[in-house]
């Protein structure tokens, strides 16, 4: 229910916020309107803005993990499927012309399986990163584009997340057999007279998988944020409804 002491300017702001879903994806809300909400009498407090952004990100993380952290979550998704590193992908393409890329095709699938297995294990890492979001950053995010929170999280945490995600993915790649496939592939290539993969092949594969795996998770966090901003039905808590301009 709308509070009786809402000012005329705030009513205007809420109406505009509530219709945000009709705006083109690249448009942002007028910063002056947001400022009016944040500073107006009975309006949205900075703490509430911070809590709302954190809730939106946590919802996005949960949805992203449930999307990618299942069989074929990466492998059958044309947007986030993880290709082999370029060196291996080039060999895969060449051998594929002769129907001899089976081992590389298997390695690609197991690389994606590793990311699918690692993503749910890493959920707490993402949630912890969200908890460190400052109020000042949250205010900037509220004023931002429809993926501003996701871009903030990605920009501020990618390096740290990569360090934490790497051992999780390495364990997952070991469990799926991807790392054993690297050894088999190295032997096969040597038998064909092709230069070996090198001592760093496994670590390169892990680093590659981490970069693409995190990118895939962030892609779906961003999708969820966009939906929360644009679709009132996706605002499933009071704080989300208040921050993003919809009152039940």
N, C-alpha and C positions, 0 to 999 in steps of 0.2 A: 504494500500500500504506500502511496506517495505521502511524504511527510507534509503537514499543513504549512510549515514555515519555509518551504522552498521558495526562493526568490524567482522573479520573472526571468532573470538571466540564467539561473540554474535550470529552470524548466526548459528554456531554449537549448541549453547544453545537453540536457538529458535526452530531449527529442532527437537532437542531431547525433548523439552517441548511439541511441537506440537504432537509428537507421544506418549505422556505419556499414552494415553488410551490403548496402546498395551502392557504396562507393567503389570505384575501380580499385583493384588490389594495390596499385602503386600510390594511391592518395593517402595522406595522413590527415588526422583531425586538426582543426585550427588550434594552435597552441594557446591562443587567448581564451578559447572556450575551456580548455583543460585547466588553465590557470584559474579561471573563475570557479570551477568546481572545487579545485584544491584549496582555494583561499576563502570561498564564500561561507556565509553563516550557515551552519548545519550541513556543510558540504562534505566532500570526501577528504579525509585526513591523509597526511603523507604516510602514516603508518598503515592505513587501510590500502593505500595505493601499493605499498610494498608487499603487504600480505596478498593482495589480489594478483599481482604479477607472479609471486612465488607459487600461488595456487594454480595459475594458468600454466606455468612451466612444469609443475609437478604433474598436472593432468596430462600435459603434452608428453612428458617422459613416460608416464604409465602407458599411454596409448601407443607411443612409438615402440616401446619394448615389447608390448603384446603383438604389435604388427610384425616386427622383424625377428623377434626371438622365438621363432617356431620353424619347423621344417619348411623350406622353400621361402621363408620370409625374405631372404636376400636372393637366393638362387633363381627363383621364378618371378622376381620383380624387375621389370625392364629398366626401372629408374635407378635402383640402388644396387643391382647385381654387381658383384666385385669381379672385375676381369683379372687375368694374370698380369703380373708386372710386365712391362713392355718387352724385355728381353725374352721372357718365356712366351709371351703372346705372339711375338714374331715367329718363334720356332713352331708354336702351335699352328699358326696360319700356314706356314710352309709345309709342315708335315700333313696338315689337313687336306692339302691338295692331292695327297697320295693315300688318303685314308689311314694315315699312320699316327694320328694325334691322340689316340685313345688315352694314353697315360697323362698327357697334358690336360685333356678334357676332364679326366677324373680328378686331377689336382685342382682345377678350377672349381669343380663342384665341392670338393672337400674344403677348399678355402672359404667358400660361402657357408658351408655347414659349420665351420669353426666360428665364423662371425655370428651365425644364428645361435650357437650354443653359448658364446661369450656374452652377448648383449644382456640377457637377464641377470647374469652374475654381476654385471657392472651397474645395475640400477642404483644401488646405494651410492656409488661414486657420483652419479649425476644429481641425485637428491641432495647430497652433501654440498655440492657446488652451488645449488640453488639457495641453500640456507645461508650462504655467505653474501647474498645480494644485499647491497646497502640501500637505505631509503632514498638517498640522492640518485642512485642509479635507477631505482624503480620509477621515480618521477620522470626521468628522462625517457624511460621505456614507455610509460603511459602516453607520452607525447609522440612516440615514434610510429613507424610504419607497422604494417600488420604482422611483421616477423621480427620486430625490434627486440623482443625479449630473447628470442632464439639466437639472433645475431650477437646479442650481448653475451649470452652464455657461451656460445661457440668461441667468440673472440677472447674472452677472459679465461676460459678453462681448457681450451683444446690441448695446449702443451701438457698441462698437468694430467688431464684425462688420458692422453696418449701414454704417458709414463705408467699410469695405474692400469690402463686397459691392456697394455702389451703383455704382461705375464698371464693375464686371464685368457687372452687370445692364444698365446703360445701353448698353454695347457689344453685349450680346446682343439687346436690344430694337431697336437700330439694324440689326443683322444680320437679324433676323426681319421687319423692315419695320413694326414696331409704331409707331415714332416718326413715320414717314411717314404712317401711318394717322391719327395725331392731327391732322396738318395737313389731310388730306383731310376728316376729320370736321368740323373747325372750319369749313371752307369750305362743306360741305354744310349744316350747321346755320344758318350765316348766310344761305344761299340759301332756307332754309325760314322765315326770320324769327325764328329762335330765337337767344337770346343766345349769343355765342361762348364758347369754353372758357377764354379768358384766357391771359395770357402764361406762367403757371406750369403750364399743363396737362401739359407733358412732364415737368417735374421732379416734379409731384405724382404722375404715373403711375409714375415710377421709385421714389419713396419708398413708394408703396402696394405696388408689386411687391416691394420689398425686405422690407417688414414681413411680408407674407403668405408670401413665399418662404422667409425664415428660419424662420417659424413652422412651415411644412410640413416643413422639414428637421428641426427640433427634435422635431416630432411623431414622426417615425420613429426618431430617436435614442432617444427615450423608450421607444418600443415595443421596441427591441432591448435596452435596459437591463432592462426588465421581464422579458423572456424569459430573459436571462442570469441574473437573480436567481432566477427561478422554475423554470427547466428545466435540469437538469444537462447535457443533451445539447448545449445552446448554449454551454457553457463549454469552448471549443475549445483552451485553452492551460493549462499547469500553474498559472500564476499566477491565472487565472480560477477554476480548480477549488479552489485553496487559499483564495482570498479569500472565495469564495461558498459554501464549506463542503462541497465534494465532493471525495473522494479516489478516484481510479481504482484 
